[in-house]
Amino acid sequence: MSKGKEWKAKPHLKSYQKLIRKLKQLANRNWSISLDNRIKK
C-alpha cells in the first residue's frame, strides 16, 4: 500500500448482477405482497 491510498473492497461482477436481479424481482409491481413485507425480505 502506498501512503495516502486507501484500499476499497469491490464486489465481483457476478455478485453485483445477482443482487440487482434479486432487487428487481422484489420490486416487481405484479407481485401481490405489501411494501412493508417486500422491504423486510
GUKOL-134648 format. One record per atom (N, C-alpha, C): x, y, z; atom name. Coordinates in pm, 1 decimal. Layout:
BEGIN
<u X&v Y&w Z&atom CA>
...
END
This chain:
BEGIN
<u 83.1&v -119.1&w 0.0&atom N>
<u 0.0&v 0.0&w 0.0&atom CA>
<u 87.0&v 124.8&w 0.0&atom C>
<u 48.2&v 217.6&w -80.5&atom N>
<u 119.5&v 344.9&w -84.7&atom CA>
<u 66.6&v 436.7&w 24.1&atom C>
<u 145.3&v 532.8&w 58.5&atom N>
<u 98.4&v 629.7&w 157.8&atom CA>
<u -15.9&v 711.0&w 99.1&atom C>
<u -119.2&v 733.0&w 180.3&atom N>
<u -231.5&v 814.6&w 137.2&atom CA>
<u -333.7&v 741.4&w 51.5&atom C>
<u -308.2&v 616.8&w 16.4&atom N>
<u -402.9&v 539.7&w -65.4&atom CA>
<u -482.8&v 448.3&w 26.4&atom C>
<u -613.0&v 445.2&w 3.1&atom N>
<u -698.6&v 354.7&w 80.3&atom CA>
<u -737.7&v 237.4&w -7.6&atom C>
<u -748.5&v 121.7&w 52.5&atom N>
<u -795.2&v 3.1&w -17.1&atom CA>
<u -946.1&v -0.9&w -4.4&atom C>
<u -1015.0&v -18.6&w -115.6&atom N>
<u -1160.6&v -25.8&w -113.6&atom CA>
<u -1204.0&v -158.7&w -171.1&atom C>
<u -1293.3&v -225.4&w -99.3&atom N>
<u -1345.2&v -354.0&w -146.1&atom CA>
<u -1441.0&v -330.5&w -261.8&atom C>
<u -1434.6&v -417.2&w -360.5&atom N>
<u -1524.4&v -408.4&w -475.1&atom CA>
<u -1582.5&v -547.0&w -498.7&atom C>
<u -1716.1&v -558.7&w -499.7&atom N>
<u -1775.6&v -691.7&w -518.7&atom CA>
<u -1749.8&v -744.3&w -660.0&atom C>
<u -1749.0&v -874.0&w -673.0&atom N>
<u -1731.0&v -937.6&w -802.2&atom CA>
<u -1851.1&v -904.8&w -890.4&atom C>
<u -1831.4&v -896.3&w -1019.8&atom N>
<u -1937.0&v -858.3&w -1113.7&atom CA>
<u -2058.0&v -950.7&w -1103.3&atom C>
<u -2034.6&v -1082.2&w -1091.8&atom N>
<u -2147.3&v -1177.1&w -1083.5&atom CA>
<u -2227.0&v -1155.8&w -955.3&atom C>
<u -2160.3&v -1124.4&w -845.2&atom N>
<u -2229.3&v -1098.2&w -718.9&atom CA>
<u -2317.3&v -974.0&w -731.4&atom C>
<u -2264.1&v -872.6&w -797.5&atom N>
<u -2338.1&v -747.9&w -817.7&atom CA>
<u -2461.3&v -773.2&w -905.2&atom C>
<u -2444.7&v -849.7&w -1013.1&atom N>
<u -2556.9&v -879.4&w -1102.2&atom CA>
<u -2663.6&v -961.9&w -1031.0&atom C>
<u -2622.2&v -1053.4&w -945.7&atom N>
<u -2716.5&v -1136.3&w -869.2&atom CA>
<u -2799.4&v -1048.4&w -775.4&atom C>
<u -2734.4&v -952.1&w -710.8&atom N>
<u -2803.3&v -860.1&w -621.2&atom CA>
<u -2905.3&v -776.8&w -698.8&atom C>
<u -2867.5&v -725.6&w -814.8&atom N>
<u -2957.2&v -644.5&w -896.1&atom CA>
<u -3078.6&v -726.0&w -939.3&atom C>
<u -3056.1&v -852.1&w -981.0&atom N>
<u -3169.0&v -939.0&w -1021.1&atom CA>
<u -3265.5&v -959.2&w -905.7&atom C>
<u -3211.8&v -982.8&w -787.7&atom N>
<u -3296.5&v -1006.6&w -670.7&atom CA>
<u -3376.3&v -880.5&w -635.0&atom C>
<u -3312.1&v -764.2&w -641.7&atom N>
<u -3382.0&v -639.4&w -612.4&atom CA>
<u -3493.2&v -613.4&w -713.6&atom C>
<u -3467.0&v -641.1&w -841.3&atom N>
<u -3569.3&v -621.6&w -944.0&atom CA>
<u -3688.0&v -714.3&w -919.9&atom C>
<u -3659.6&v -838.1&w -879.0&atom N>
<u -3766.5&v -934.3&w -851.3&atom CA>
<u -3851.3&v -886.0&w -733.8&atom C>
<u -3787.0&v -836.1&w -628.3&atom N>
<u -3859.8&v -788.6&w -511.1&atom CA>
<u -3937.3&v -660.4&w -541.6&atom C>
<u -3888.8&v -582.1&w -636.1&atom N>
<u -3953.7&v -455.7&w -668.9&atom CA>
<u -4063.1&v -471.3&w -774.8&atom C>
<u -4083.9&v -591.9&w -824.0&atom N>
<u -4184.0&v -617.1&w -927.4&atom CA>
<u -4322.8&v -577.9&w -875.9&atom C>
<u -4390.3&v -490.5&w -947.0&atom N>
<u -4521.4&v -441.9&w -903.5&atom CA>
<u -4631.8&v -545.4&w -920.6&atom C>
<u -4608.9&v -648.4&w -1000.2&atom N>
<u -4710.2&v -752.1&w -1021.8&atom CA>
<u -4718.6&v -850.7&w -905.6&atom C>
<u -4622.1&v -844.1&w -816.1&atom N>
<u -4617.4&v -935.9&w -702.3&atom CA>
<u -4708.9&v -882.6&w -593.7&atom C>
<u -4813.0&v -955.6&w -560.7&atom N>
<u -4913.5&v -906.4&w -465.0&atom CA>
<u -4870.1&v -931.3&w -321.1&atom C>
<u -4784.0&v -845.6&w -272.1&atom N>
<u -4736.9&v -851.6&w -134.3&atom CA>
<u -4717.9&v -706.8&w -88.8&atom C>
<u -4741.5&v -681.6&w 37.0&atom N>
<u -4733.8&v -543.7&w 84.9&atom CA>
<u -4590.9&v -490.4&w 77.3&atom C>
<u -4580.3&v -360.8&w 64.7&atom N>
<u -4449.2&v -295.7&w 53.9&atom CA>
<u -4365.4&v -321.0&w 179.1&atom C>
<u -4428.2&v -321.4&w 294.8&atom N>
<u -4354.6&v -347.6&w 419.1&atom CA>
<u -4288.9&v -486.4&w 416.2&atom C>
<u -4362.7&v -586.5&w 369.4&atom N>
<u -4307.9&v -721.7&w 362.7&atom CA>
<u -4195.7&v -730.5&w 259.1&atom C>
<u -4207.8&v -657.5&w 149.3&atom N>
<u -4101.0&v -656.2&w 47.8&atom CA>
<u -3973.4&v -599.3&w 106.2&atom C>
<u -3986.6&v -490.0&w 181.2&atom N>
<u -3869.7&v -425.4&w 239.3&atom CA>
<u -3801.3&v -519.9&w 339.9&atom C>
<u -3882.6&v -592.4&w 418.2&atom N>
<u -3825.9&v -686.0&w 515.4&atom CA>
<u -3744.9&v -796.0&w 446.2&atom C>
<u -3795.3&v -844.4&w 330.5&atom N>
<u -3723.6&v -950.9&w 258.2&atom CA>
<u -3597.1&v -894.4&w 199.5&atom C>
END
